[in-house]
Amino acid sequence: MPRLKKNGRGLAVGVVGASGMVGRELLSVLEKSRFPVGELKVFSSGRGAKSVLFRSRRLPLSAPSLAALRGCRLAFFVSSDAVSRRWAPALAASGVWVIDDSSAFRLDANVPLVIPEINASVLRRDRRLVAGPNCTMSGLGLAAAALDRAAGLKDVRAASYQAVSGAGLSALREFLLQARTVTGRLRAERADLFAPALRSLRPAVLPRAIAFNAVPQVGDFAADGYSREEIKVAAELRKVLRSPRLPVSVTAVRVPTLRGHALAAWLRLKRPLSLARARAVLKKAAGVVMMAAPDYPTPAGCAGRTEAFVGRLRRGASPNEIALWVVSDNLLKGAASNSLQIAQELLRRGWL
């Protein structure tokens, strides 16, 4: 295996997709952390930006290439599935550690899917391509894993309320334009204009207009009626929990919030667990903030935070069922900060 670049001041690190929303968040968390970045190489993924800012320096973006990426010791991929498929496997095979935030390899049996608070133990030195989780599943996964350890999970049902930023920058721009269009036509004394204003919107990115709306479709529908997002959340939760037969049912909904995914979840347990004990378990769980009743988290209140926030803990209708509400920042715990945590774990083990 080739010797990988490291200088006296730190590691040579690459970021593919550095100009996207998650890419910029990753640069921000890297800058705020003590992660030893000695040289940062930033790569575009087809977008229009020419440069990005890191540590008060303007860094020019270049197109990814194996030659340039092989000069890194660690490469973060925060771009599309297609970009990851093109470059990540060959780069990992050459000896570079690759942490991929796309969905391209999450369900590959040979690629660890990692939320460090839950399953850092699946990391292996000989598997240098590591996948990060779906941003919707991350918060649910942290809460579910804690309760699974305490009393075993029998099944999971959840409904997600997902921010527009989860669909990318173009979707976010479409949402803001729609909101301005509608509000520009309304007057408080003419509420009857609200419905015509909404019907006039013509979405181009999302399947339906998202401003002042709720859209129960995240991704294309499969033959069984479930959306791709719903299928991914269920499958990834099973993989992270190492419970391949766990029944999981999800309804994914896009809502007109900017940042932060929320889920209402019903977790049926194998063994009895009092609400007081469940609250104590979640309070001690790594990466989880258990809020004191009657307080509860909201996407706006959790923006910019790296934890999963849990509230509305209560008994469900079925025996041994616990209902809860969980919110996490989809750009951080669902993406950038989780990727950094994986890198920090590799560093702690002496693998970087």
N, C-alpha and C positions, 0 to 999 in steps of 0.2 A: 504494500500500500504506500502511495507517495507521501512524502512529508508535507504537512500542511502549514501554511504561513502563520506565524505568530511572531510579533515583535516585542521589544522590551516593554512597551507601554500597554500591550493588550493584544487582543485577537483581531484578525482580519475577518470582518463580517460583511455579508452581502444581504441586500433587501431587494427582492424582485416584486415590483408593484409598489414602489415607495411613494408614488404620487397619488395613489388612491386613498380613500377614507381610512381604511384599516392600515395602510402603509404609513400614513402620516401619524396615526395613533401609535404605531409601533415605534417610529422614530422618537416620538415624544416620551414614551415609557422607557426606551433605551437611554435617552438623554437624562431622565430623572433618576434612573437606577444607578447602581454601582457596577453594572455589568461592564467588564473590561474590554470595551471597543477601542482597539488601537487604530484600525483603519476601517472606514466604512465605504463600501461600494454600493451605489444605488442604481437600480435598473428600472426602466419603465416597462409597461406592459401594453403599449400601444396607445396610451392616452396622450393628450396634447401638452402636458406640463414639460418644461425644459429642465427644471432643477427643483431641488427641495432644500429646506433649511435644517441643519443639524449642528448643535453646539455653536450657534451664531455664525456658521459658515454656510455659504451657498454652494451646494454640491450639484454638479451637472449630472443629469440622467443619461444613461446609455442603454442601448438594446441589450438584452441578456444574450450571453454566449457561453458555451462550456469553457472556452479558454479563459475568459475573465472570471467566471464563477469558481473555477478550480483554484484560483489564487486565494480563495477564502477558506477559513477553517469551519465556518458556520454560515449557512444561507437560510434566510427566512423567505418563504414564498407567501405573499399576500395578494395574489392575483387570481386569475380564472383557472378553472379546471384544465382548460386546454394548455395554458402556459405551464402549469405544474406537470402535466403529463409529458410535455415535450422535453423539459429540462431536468426535473427532479430525480427520476430514477437513475439516469446516467451520472448525474452529479454525485448522488449518494454512493453509487458503485465505484466512483473514483476515490472515495474516502472522505468526502466533505459531509459534515452533518447537515441535514436538511430538515427544517421544521416547516411543514406545509399547512397552510390555513384553508386551503380549498377542500372540496368534497371528493376530490379525485381518488384518494387512496384510503379514506376513512374506514371503509368496510373490507379492505384487502386483508386477508388473513395473515399476510406476511408483514404488515405495517402496523406498528403499535398506534392505537388511538388513545391519546393521553390527556387526562385532566389531572395534574400532579397531586392535588389533594386526595384524589380517589385511587389512582392506579399507577403511580410512578414506578411501581415494581415491575411493570411490563416492559420498561425500557431495557434494551439490550445493546451491548457495545457493537455487536456485529450487524445490527439493523439500523443503519444511519439515516433512513428516511422515517420521520415521525410525523403523524397526522395530528392536527388539532381538531377539536369538536365543532359540531354545528352550534351556532351562537344561540339558538333557541333551547337546545338541550342542556347547555352548560349549567345554568342555574338550577334547573330541575334535577340534573344529575347529582349536584352537590347535596341537595336536600334528600333525594331518594337514596343515595349511597349511605348517608348517615343513619337513616331509618332502617335500611336493609341490614346494616351491621347490628343494629339493636334488636330487631324483631323479625327480620326476613321479609322480603317483598313477595306478595302473592300475585298482585297485578297492579297496573298503573293506568289511570285515565287522566287526560289533561286537555285543556283548551288554551291555546296561546293567543296572545295579543301583541303582535309584532310591529316594531317601529319601522317606518319607511326606510330609514337608513340601512336596514338589513338587506334591502333590494338594490343598494348601490347609489352612487352619486346622481345618476341620471333620473332614478325614481324620486330621489329627494328633491331634485330641481323641479320635476313635474308636480309633485305635491305642493311645493311652495307657490308655483305659478298658479295652480288651480285655486289655492286658498286666496291668493290676491285677486284672482278673477271673480270669485264668488263674493268676497267681502266688498269688493269695489262696486258691486251692483246692488247691494242691500242697504236698506235703511231700517232703523229700528221699528218705525211705524208701518212698514210694509212687509210683514212676515210672509205674506202670500207670495212674494217674489222668490222665496227661498227654493222651493221645488223647481221652478223653471230655470233658475240659475244653476242648480246642480245638474239638471238634465242637459244643459248646454255644453258641459265639459266633455272633451274628447280625449280619453287617455291614449298615450302612445307607448308607454313603458310598462305600466301595470295593467292587469286585465280589466279593471274597472276604475272609474274615478275614485281617488282615495280621500280627497278633501271632504271633511265632514261626513265620512262614510266608514263602513266596515266591510272588508272584502274577505270572504271565507275561501280564498284560494291563494296559496303560496307555492308557486311552481305548477307545472302541468299536472293534469289528473291521470292516474293510471287506470287500467281497465276495471279495477275493483272500486273505483270512486274516491280513493284516497289521493291526496296531492303528494307530489314528490317530497315536499317538506315534511309532511306527516309521516311518510314512510322512512325518511332519513332519521327523524327524531327517534322513532321507535327502535329502528335497527341499531343506531349508535348508542342509545341508552342500554340496550341489551349487551352490546360489546363492552362498553366501559364498566358495567356492573358484572361482567363475566357470567351472565345469566341468559343464555341463548334462547331459552324457551319461555322467558318472562312475557306474559300477555301485556301488551301496551297498546292503548288506543288514543289517538291524538286528533284533535281538530285545530288546524292552524289558521289564524285570522290576521290579516294585515289591517292595522288601525292607524288613524292619522296622528301619530306621535312621531317626534323626530328621532329619539334615541332611547333605547332601553326596551328589552322584551319582557313581558309579564306572562305568567301562566297561572291558571287555576288548576289545581291538581288534586286528585283523589287517589290515595295510596292505600291499598288493602294489604294488611300485614298477616304473616303466618302465625304470629304469636301475639297475645294481648299486650298492649302498651298504653299506659295511662297518658292522658294529655300532658300532665305535669312531667312525666318521664320523657315524652317525646320532645317537649319544649327544652328540657335539660340537655337531651342528646343533640338537638340542633344548635343550642347555644354553645356547646363545646366543639362542634364540627368545624374543621379547618375550612376557611373560605366562606363561611356562612355567618350572617348577622341575623340573629333571632330577635325580632322586635317585640317589645312588651305590649300586650293588649291594653287598651284598644287601638294602639297605633298600628300602622301598616305602611308598607313601602309603595311608592309609585315610580314610574319611569323617570319623571322629571326630578324626583328627589334622589334617585340613584345614579343619575348621569355623572360620569367621571369617576365612579368608584369601581374598585376591582372585585368586590365581594358579591355574593348572592344574598339578597335580603328576603327574609321570610316573615310573613305575618298571616293574620286571619286563621290561625291554627284552631281547628275544631274537630269534633267527632263527625264522621260521615254516617250515611244511612245504613251501610252494610256493617256486619260484625267486623271488628278490628280495622275499620277504615278510618283514616285520618285525612281531612281536607286541609289544604293550605294554599297560600298565595305567595308566589316567588317572583322576584324581579331582579334582573341583572343587566348591566350595560353590555349590549351586544357587540360594541366595538372594542371593549376591553376584555372582560372575562370570557366573552364569547369569541375572542379573536386575539388582539394584540397582547394583552397582559398574560393570557394563558400561554401564548408562544414564548414570551420572555420567561415565564416560570419553568417551562420545559428546558430552555437553554440554561437557566440557573441550576436546574437539577443535574444536567450533563456536566456543568462546570464543577458542581459540588462533588461529583463522583470522580473527577479528574479525567474525564473523557474528552475534554476540549483542550 
